[in-house]
Amino acid sequence: MPEKSRILIADDEPKILMFIRANLAARGYEVHVAQDGLEAVEVAARVTPDVIVLDVNMPRMDGIEACRRIREWSNVPIIMLSVRGDEVDKVKALDEGADDYVTKPFGIEELLARIRVALRRSKVTTTSCPSFKAGNLEVDFSNRVVRRGGQPVKLTPTEYELLAYLVSNRGKVVSHRQILHSVWGPEYGEESEYVRVFIRQLRSKIEDDPSNPQLVRTETRVGYRFVPPE
């Protein structure tokens, strides 16, 4: 690891916090900690971490609200931790800006894998063409910049990777599993709710009418297709 990646861990359980911190530090990460959501927002603003791990249930400010606050000014990958594993809870966290969701109890290797995936998504994407432009949408792969009508579109790293994958496969139908493997990593394959949430978020930022999408089309029971405007 040429440079130490900065990881912020927020959890109100001291033993879990110490356990995660020790394991990350042992693997060469620069680790910062917070014991509640409010502190997490403050630390995130101060140290600009590369990945944030937020527990959902914390005092003063819960992880969902902390995620929402951080998303107002940062696109840093955010992983949520929670004892609740229902789909509705995952979707709520993803809707508020989380990139991933880990259910407690979890193995440290699983969390480390999720962190590595998040770090990979935040790096530069390699592609065979430096840019793509169709209609009022422009994707500058070289600089990871998306513009709509000439104006920059603020995307999270995961939203950008999703758009880049769809654009790179424009005209083709890609399945939920293909999207998960390519955007989130080979460890993923069954989290179809991730795809649904991020497709909805992406449409809200690049479509003229998100309720009647023309760029990112749904292929019922199969997946999605990116259709460039003529």
C-alpha positions as CSV (number, residue, x, y, z in Angstrom):
1,M,0.0,0.0,0.0
2,P,2.0,3.0,-1.3
3,E,0.0,5.5,0.7
4,K,-1.9,4.9,3.9
5,S,-5.6,5.0,3.2
6,R,-7.6,6.9,5.9
7,I,-10.5,5.0,7.4
8,L,-13.0,6.6,9.8
9,I,-14.9,4.1,12.0
10,A,-17.8,5.3,14.1
11,D,-19.5,3.0,16.6
12,D,-20.7,3.6,20.2
13,E,-19.6,0.1,21.4
14,P,-16.0,0.5,22.6
15,K,-15.0,-3.2,22.2
16,I,-16.2,-3.2,18.5
17,L,-14.4,0.1,17.9
18,M,-11.2,-1.2,19.4
19,F,-11.4,-4.5,17.6
20,I,-11.9,-2.9,14.1
21,R,-9.3,-0.2,14.8
22,A,-6.7,-2.7,15.8
23,N,-7.3,-4.9,12.8
24,L,-7.2,-2.0,10.3
25,A,-4.1,-0.5,11.9
26,A,-2.4,-3.9,11.7
27,R,-3.0,-3.9,8.0
28,G,-1.4,-0.5,7.4
29,Y,-4.5,1.8,7.4
30,E,-4.6,5.2,9.1
31,V,-7.5,4.8,11.4
32,H,-9.7,7.5,12.9
33,V,-12.6,6.8,15.3
34,A,-15.8,8.4,16.6
35,Q,-18.2,7.2,19.2
36,D,-21.4,8.8,17.9
37,G,-22.8,10.3,14.7
38,L,-22.1,13.9,15.5
39,E,-18.5,13.2,16.3
40,A,-18.3,11.2,13.0
41,V,-19.4,14.2,11.0
42,E,-16.9,16.4,12.7
43,V,-14.0,14.0,12.3
44,A,-14.9,13.4,8.6
45,A,-14.8,17.1,7.9
46,R,-11.4,17.4,9.7
47,V,-9.5,14.4,8.3
48,T,-11.2,13.8,4.9
49,P,-11.1,10.0,5.1
50,D,-11.0,7.7,2.1
51,V,-13.7,5.4,3.5
52,I,-16.2,5.9,6.4
53,V,-17.8,3.0,8.4
54,L,-20.8,4.1,10.3
55,D,-22.9,2.1,12.8
56,V,-26.6,2.8,12.4
57,N,-27.5,3.0,16.1
58,M,-25.5,5.6,17.9
59,P,-26.3,8.3,20.5
60,R,-26.6,12.1,19.8
61,M,-26.9,11.4,16.0
62,D,-27.5,8.0,14.4
63,G,-25.6,6.7,11.5
64,I,-28.3,7.4,9.0
65,E,-28.4,11.1,9.9
66,A,-24.6,11.3,9.9
67,C,-24.5,9.7,6.5
68,R,-27.1,12.3,5.2
69,R,-25.0,15.2,6.7
70,I,-21.8,13.9,5.2
71,R,-23.4,13.5,1.8
72,E,-24.2,17.2,1.7
73,W,-20.5,18.0,1.1
74,S,-18.6,14.7,0.5
75,N,-18.7,11.8,-2.0
76,V,-16.5,9.6,0.3
77,P,-17.6,5.9,0.2
78,I,-19.7,5.1,3.2
79,I,-20.3,1.6,4.7
80,M,-23.2,1.2,7.2
81,L,-23.1,-1.3,10.1
82,S,-26.3,-2.5,11.7
83,V,-27.8,-5.4,13.6
84,R,-30.9,-5.1,11.3
85,G,-30.5,-7.0,8.1
86,D,-34.0,-6.5,6.6
87,E,-34.1,-5.2,3.0
88,V,-36.1,-2.1,4.0
89,D,-33.3,-1.1,6.4
90,K,-30.7,-1.6,3.7
91,V,-32.7,0.4,1.2
92,K,-33.2,3.3,3.7
93,A,-29.5,3.5,4.3
94,L,-28.7,3.3,0.6
95,D,-31.3,6.0,-0.2
96,E,-29.6,8.3,2.3
97,G,-26.2,8.0,0.5
98,A,-24.6,4.8,1.8
99,D,-22.6,2.7,-0.6
100,D,-22.7,-0.6,1.3
101,Y,-24.3,-2.2,4.2
102,V,-22.9,-4.9,6.6
103,T,-25.1,-6.7,9.1
104,K,-23.8,-7.5,12.6
105,P,-22.3,-9.8,13.7
106,F,-19.7,-9.8,10.9
107,G,-16.3,-11.3,10.4
108,I,-13.4,-8.9,10.2
109,E,-12.4,-10.3,6.9
110,E,-15.8,-9.5,5.4
111,L,-15.5,-5.9,6.6
112,L,-12.0,-5.6,5.3
113,A,-13.1,-6.9,1.9
114,R,-15.9,-4.3,1.8
115,I,-13.4,-1.6,2.6
116,R,-11.1,-2.7,-0.2
117,V,-14.0,-2.7,-2.6
118,A,-14.9,0.8,-1.5
119,L,-11.3,2.0,-2.0
120,R,-11.1,0.4,-5.5
121,R,-14.3,2.3,-6.5
122,S,-12.8,5.6,-5.5
123,K,-9.7,5.1,-7.7
124,V,-9.5,6.1,-11.4
125,T,-11.4,3.9,-13.8
126,T,-9.5,2.6,-16.8
127,T,-11.4,2.6,-20.1
128,S,-10.6,2.2,-23.8
129,C,-11.9,5.7,-24.6
130,P,-11.2,9.0,-22.8
131,S,-14.7,10.4,-23.0
132,F,-18.3,9.8,-24.1
133,K,-20.8,12.4,-25.3
134,A,-24.3,12.1,-26.4
135,G,-27.1,14.7,-26.3
136,N,-26.5,16.9,-23.2
137,L,-24.6,14.1,-21.3
138,E,-20.8,14.0,-21.2
139,V,-18.7,11.5,-19.3
140,D,-15.0,12.4,-19.1
141,F,-13.5,9.0,-18.1
142,S,-10.0,10.5,-17.8
143,N,-10.9,12.9,-15.1
144,R,-14.0,11.0,-13.7
145,V,-16.2,14.0,-14.5
146,V,-19.8,13.9,-15.6
147,R,-21.5,16.9,-17.1
148,R,-25.1,17.5,-18.1
149,G,-25.9,20.5,-20.3
150,G,-22.3,21.6,-19.7
151,Q,-22.8,21.7,-15.9
152,P,-20.9,19.3,-13.6
153,V,-23.0,16.5,-12.1
154,K,-22.1,15.5,-8.5
155,L,-21.9,11.8,-8.3
156,T,-20.7,9.5,-5.5
157,P,-17.9,7.1,-6.5
158,T,-20.4,4.2,-6.7
159,E,-22.8,6.3,-8.9
160,Y,-20.0,7.2,-11.2
161,E,-18.8,3.6,-11.5
162,L,-22.4,2.5,-12.3
163,L,-22.8,5.1,-15.0
164,A,-19.3,4.3,-16.4
165,Y,-20.2,0.6,-16.6
166,L,-23.6,1.3,-18.3
167,V,-22.1,3.8,-20.8
168,S,-19.2,1.4,-21.6
169,N,-21.8,-1.3,-22.3
170,R,-24.3,1.1,-24.1
171,G,-26.9,-0.6,-26.2
172,K,-26.4,-3.9,-24.3
173,V,-28.7,-5.4,-21.6
174,V,-26.7,-5.9,-18.4
175,S,-28.1,-8.0,-15.6
176,H,-28.3,-7.2,-11.9
177,R,-25.6,-9.7,-11.2
178,Q,-23.3,-8.3,-13.9
179,I,-23.7,-4.8,-12.5
180,L,-23.0,-6.0,-8.9
181,H,-19.9,-7.9,-10.0
182,S,-18.5,-5.1,-12.1
183,V,-19.4,-2.1,-9.8
184,W,-19.3,-3.6,-6.3
185,G,-17.0,-6.5,-6.9
186,P,-17.0,-10.3,-7.3
187,E,-18.0,-10.8,-3.7
188,Y,-21.5,-9.4,-4.6
189,G,-24.3,-11.0,-6.6
190,E,-27.5,-11.2,-4.6
191,E,-27.9,-7.6,-3.4
192,S,-30.3,-6.6,-6.1
193,E,-31.7,-3.8,-3.9
194,Y,-28.3,-2.1,-4.2
195,V,-28.8,-1.9,-8.0
196,R,-32.3,-0.6,-7.8
197,V,-31.5,2.1,-5.3
198,F,-28.4,3.4,-7.2
199,I,-30.2,3.2,-10.6
200,R,-32.9,5.4,-9.1
201,Q,-30.3,7.8,-7.7
202,L,-28.4,8.0,-11.0
203,R,-31.6,8.6,-13.0
204,S,-32.5,11.5,-10.7
205,K,-29.2,13.2,-11.7
206,I,-28.9,12.5,-15.4
207,E,-32.4,12.1,-16.8
208,D,-34.6,15.0,-18.0
209,D,-37.6,13.1,-16.5
210,P,-36.5,10.5,-13.9
211,S,-40.0,9.1,-13.8
212,N,-39.8,8.4,-17.6
213,P,-36.1,7.5,-18.1
214,Q,-34.8,7.6,-21.6
215,L,-31.1,7.0,-21.0
216,V,-31.2,4.1,-18.4
217,R,-33.9,1.8,-19.5
218,T,-35.3,-1.0,-17.4
219,E,-35.4,-4.5,-19.1
220,T,-38.1,-6.2,-17.0
221,R,-36.8,-9.2,-15.0
222,V,-33.4,-9.0,-16.7
223,G,-31.6,-5.7,-15.8
224,Y,-30.9,-2.4,-17.5
225,R,-29.7,-0.9,-20.8
226,F,-28.1,2.4,-21.4
227,V,-29.6,4.0,-24.6
228,P,-27.7,7.0,-25.9
229,P,-29.9,9.8,-27.2
230,E,-30.0,10.1,-31.0
